[in-house]
Amino acid sequence: VKQRDLARQTSVLGLHDRSDVTIPWQGGPSSDGWLYESLDRTLGVWAAIHGCSPAATPTTSPYIGGPSHVACSEFGHCDSGKRVMLCMYDGFGGWFVFLPPPSSRA
């Protein structure tokens, strides 16, 4: 990876719809013919850059669950001091725009 030191200066949060066929999270060919790496592989590279644990584990957040069934995981113990996370959800690309802040939800 070129410019590894620069890459280690930022945290990474992947947000992805489980049913996305344009950029499938599992990787492989998309509905429009492009070929994508899987999110596991892509975030695994980021985890390696940051010196994190090699496997992501489930994590908690006030946004977990809800109508979009949000579930998040994190590659922990990053040497860089940054975070590498993935949140999956059911719905469309902009779920986070319409989700009320945790303090306003019952």
C-alpha positions as CSV (number, residue, x, y, z in Angstrom):
1,V,0.0,0.0,0.0
2,K,1.4,3.3,-1.0
3,Q,1.4,6.1,1.6
4,R,0.6,3.7,4.4
5,D,1.5,6.4,7.0
6,L,-1.1,8.7,5.6
7,A,-3.7,5.9,5.4
8,R,-3.2,5.2,9.1
9,Q,-4.3,8.7,10.0
10,T,-8.0,8.1,9.4
11,S,-10.6,5.8,10.8
12,V,-12.7,3.7,8.4
13,L,-16.4,3.1,8.6
14,G,-18.1,1.0,5.9
15,L,-21.9,1.4,5.6
16,H,-23.6,-1.1,3.3
17,D,-27.1,-2.2,2.4
18,R,-27.3,-6.0,2.6
19,S,-29.5,-6.1,-0.6
20,D,-27.3,-3.8,-2.8
21,V,-26.8,-5.4,-6.2
22,T,-25.0,-2.4,-7.7
23,I,-22.0,-2.8,-5.4
24,P,-22.6,-6.3,-3.8
25,W,-21.0,-6.5,-0.3
26,Q,-20.0,-10.1,-0.9
27,G,-17.9,-9.0,-3.9
28,G,-18.1,-10.3,-7.4
29,P,-19.9,-9.0,-10.5
30,S,-22.5,-6.3,-10.0
31,S,-25.8,-5.8,-11.8
32,D,-24.1,-3.3,-14.2
33,G,-21.1,-5.6,-14.9
34,W,-18.4,-4.2,-12.7
35,L,-16.4,-6.6,-10.6
36,Y,-15.9,-5.8,-6.9
37,E,-13.8,-7.0,-4.0
38,S,-15.8,-8.2,-0.9
39,L,-16.2,-5.9,2.0
40,D,-14.5,-8.5,4.2
41,R,-11.4,-8.3,2.0
42,T,-11.5,-4.6,1.6
43,L,-11.9,-3.8,5.3
44,G,-9.4,-6.6,6.1
45,V,-6.8,-4.6,4.2
46,W,-7.7,-1.5,6.1
47,A,-7.5,-3.5,9.4
48,A,-4.0,-4.7,8.4
49,I,-2.9,-1.1,7.5
50,H,-4.0,0.0,11.0
51,G,-2.5,-3.0,12.8
52,C,-5.9,-4.2,14.0
53,S,-7.1,-7.7,15.0
54,P,-7.5,-9.8,11.8
55,A,-11.2,-10.6,12.5
56,A,-14.1,-8.2,13.1
57,T,-16.3,-8.8,16.1
58,P,-19.8,-7.5,16.8
59,T,-19.9,-4.2,18.5
60,T,-22.7,-2.1,20.1
61,S,-24.0,1.3,19.2
62,P,-27.2,3.3,20.0
63,Y,-28.1,2.7,16.3
64,I,-28.0,-1.1,16.4
65,G,-31.3,-2.8,15.4
66,G,-34.2,-0.5,14.5
67,P,-36.3,-0.7,11.4
68,S,-33.2,-1.1,9.2
69,H,-31.8,-4.0,11.4
70,V,-28.4,-2.3,11.7
71,A,-25.6,-4.6,12.8
72,C,-22.0,-3.4,13.3
73,S,-18.7,-5.1,13.7
74,E,-15.2,-3.8,14.4
75,F,-11.6,-4.8,13.9
76,G,-10.3,-4.2,17.4
77,H,-7.1,-3.3,19.1
78,C,-5.7,-1.2,16.2
79,D,-2.0,-0.1,16.7
80,S,-2.8,3.1,14.9
81,G,-5.3,4.2,17.6
82,K,-7.9,4.6,14.9
83,R,-11.0,2.4,14.2
84,V,-12.0,0.1,11.4
85,M,-15.7,-0.8,11.4
86,L,-18.5,-2.1,9.2
87,C,-22.3,-1.5,9.6
88,M,-24.7,-3.5,7.6
89,Y,-28.4,-2.6,7.2
90,D,-31.6,-3.4,5.3
91,G,-32.9,-0.7,3.1
92,F,-31.5,2.0,0.9
93,G,-28.2,3.9,0.8
94,G,-29.3,6.8,3.0
95,W,-30.7,5.1,6.1
96,F,-28.4,7.2,8.4
97,V,-29.9,10.5,7.1
98,F,-33.4,9.5,8.3
99,L,-32.5,7.8,11.5
100,P,-33.4,10.0,14.5
101,P,-30.7,10.6,17.1
102,P,-30.6,8.0,19.9
103,S,-31.8,10.5,22.5
104,S,-35.1,11.0,20.6
105,R,-36.0,7.3,20.1
106,A,-38.1,5.4,22.6
